Amino acid sequence: MLKSKPIQMKTTNFTPEESFQLIDSVIQKAKSRFEENGIPFILWGVIIALCSYAQAYMISINIIIKPAKKGELPKGSWHWNETK
C-alpha cells in the first residue's frame, strides 16, 4: 500500500497592498488568457445555438417524434407483444 506524506503549505503574511496586487495580477492573467484564446468559447456558443434552433425547427415540422401521451406508444416505436 502506498503511503503519502501530508503536503506542507508555506504561509506568508501579506500586507493589504501586497494581497491586492496578488489578486489583481491573477485576474489580469486570467483576462489575458481569455482574450488570447476566446475562440473556442464563441464557437461552442454558436454550435449550441444552431443545434437549439435546428431542434425547434424539426419539432415544428414534426420530424422529431414528440413524447407520447400517458398509456400510448409513440409513432414508429418498436415493441414486443407479450403473450400470456
N, C-alpha and C positions, 0 to 999 in steps of 0.2 A: 504494500500500500504506500502511495506517495504521501509524504507529509510536506506541507508548505509552511514557510515561515510567515509570520504576520508582517504586513507591509508597514514600514515606519515612514510616516509623512513628516516632512520638515515644516515647522511652523515659523512664520515670520510675522512680526508685528509691524503693520504698515501705519503710516500717518494717514489722516483722511485724504490729503492731497495725493499721496502715492497710491492709495486704494482707488481713487477716482481716475488717475492716469492709467492704472492697470485695466480697469473696466473699460475705459474709453479705447484703449489700444485693442482689446479683444473685440469690441464692437466694430471698430474700423477694419480689422482683418476680416471679420465675417462679411461686412458690406462689400469689401473689395473682391472677395471670392464669389459672391453672388453676382456682382456686376460683370466680372470677367467671364463667368460661365453660367449665365441665367437661361441660355437657350433650351436646355433640356426641360426646365420648368415650364417655359412658354409652350414648347412642343407638346408636353403632357397635357396642358390645359386645352390646347386646340384639339387634340385627339379625343379627349373626354367629351368636349362639346359636340364634335362631329358624331361621335357614337350615340350621344343622347338624342340629337336631332334625328339621326337615322332610325333609331328605335321608335321614337314617337311617330315618325312618318310611316314606318311599317305597321305599327299598331293601327294608325288611322286608315290604312288601306287594307286592313285585315290580312296581312302577310303573316304576322306573328299571331299564334293562337292565344286568345285571351283565356284566363283561368275559367274552368267550368264552374257552374253553379253547384251547390251542395247536392250530392247524390247523382250527378251526371258525369259522364266521361267526356273529356274534351274531344273535339272533332279530330279524326285521324289518329286517335290513340290506339295502341295495340294492347289487348288484354286477354287473359286466359279465362275461358268459361269453365268454372269448376263444376264437376258432375258429382252429385251426391247419391 
